[in-house]
Amino acid sequence: LLSAILARSSCPPSRLHAGDLFLVAALEARAPGAWEAFLAQEILPLRRMLRERGLDAEATEELLSALPGELLDKPSGQVGITRLASYDGEGSLRSFLSIVLFRRVARERRSTILR
């Protein structure tokens, strides 16, 4: 996974978010304790961010509970790579996760409008 990330990255390795990349690699490898570390590091800040952006508690919890499944899903147009493995380390993992969450919010709002 890390060699694939380095191959597609335009950023020098010294500028990559190494700790975040290691966590992503551990999650992809299903390493024991990786999801627990991920949840401990990311969920509270993401919850706060979603609430500050106006989502109610129920919508926030629904988004966060679906996040692991969405991260392990394969995005359209990408063969053999999960959404999580598409993280390239050029920005923080939290920024990447924020984008994933806000895209989901936007998709859900569009589908509600189109109904």
C-alpha positions in Angstrom: 0.0 0.0 0.0 2.7 2.5 0.9 4.7 1.9 -2.2 1.6 2.4 -4.3 0.9 5.7 -2.5 4.5 6.9 -3.0 4.3 6.0 -6.7 1.2 8.1 -7.3 2.1 11.0 -5.0 3.5 14.2 -6.4 4.6 15.2 -2.9 8.1 14.5 -1.6 8.0 11.7 1.0 9.3 14.1 3.7 6.1 16.2 3.4 3.7 13.2 3.7 1.7 12.6 6.8 3.6 9.5 7.9 1.5 8.8 11.0 -1.7 9.0 9.1 -0.3 6.8 6.3 0.8 4.2 8.9 -2.7 4.2 10.4 -4.3 3.7 7.0 -1.9 0.9 6.1 -2.8 -0.8 9.5 -6.5 -0.4 8.8 -6.2 -1.8 5.3 -4.2 -4.7 6.7 -6.9 -5.3 9.3 -4.2 -5.1 12.0 -5.4 -5.8 15.5 -6.3 -2.6 17.3 -6.2 -0.4 14.2 -9.9 0.4 14.1 -9.8 1.2 17.8 -6.9 3.6 17.3 -8.7 5.2 14.3 -11.9 5.7 16.3 -10.0 7.1 19.3 -8.0 9.5 17.1 -10.6 10.7 14.6 -14.3 10.2 15.7 -14.5 12.9 18.4 -13.0 15.7 16.2 -15.2 14.6 13.2 -18.3 14.6 15.4 -17.5 18.1 16.6 -16.8 19.3 13.1 -20.1 17.9 11.8 -22.1 19.4 14.6 -20.4 22.8 14.1 -21.4 22.7 10.5 -25.1 22.3 11.5 -25.8 18.6 11.4 -28.1 17.4 14.2 -27.0 14.7 16.6 -28.9 11.9 14.8 -27.5 12.7 11.4 -24.0 13.1 12.8 -24.1 9.7 14.5 -25.6 8.0 11.4 -22.8 9.4 9.2 -20.1 8.4 11.7 -21.5 4.9 12.2 -21.5 4.4 8.4 -17.9 5.8 7.9 -15.9 2.5 8.4 -18.1 0.7 5.8 -17.8 3.7 3.4 -14.0 3.8 3.8 -13.7 0.1 2.9 -16.0 0.5 -0.1 -14.5 0.7 -3.6 -15.2 4.1 -5.1 -16.6 4.2 -8.6 -13.9 4.1 -11.3 -11.3 2.5 -9.0 -10.6 -1.2 -9.3 -9.1 -3.0 -6.4 -8.7 0.0 -4.1 -10.8 1.0 -1.2 -11.8 4.6 -0.6 -9.5 4.5 2.4 -6.5 3.3 0.4 -7.0 6.2 -2.0 -5.8 8.5 0.9 -2.4 9.7 -0.4 -0.9 11.3 2.7 -0.5 14.7 1.1 -3.0 16.2 3.5 -4.1 15.1 7.0 -6.3 12.0 7.3 -8.8 14.2 9.2 -9.1 16.5 6.1 -9.6 13.5 3.9 -12.2 12.0 6.2 -14.0 15.4 6.3 -14.2 15.4 2.5 -15.6 11.9 2.5 -18.3 12.9 5.0 -19.2 16.2 3.3 -19.5 14.5 -0.1 -21.9 12.0 1.5 -23.9 14.8 3.1 -24.1 16.5 -0.3 -25.2 13.2 -2.1 -27.9 12.7 0.5 -29.2 16.2 0.3 -29.3 16.0 -3.5 -31.2 12.7 -3.4 -33.7 14.2 -1.0 -34.2 17.2 -3.2 -34.7 15.0 -6.3 -37.4 12.8 -4.6 
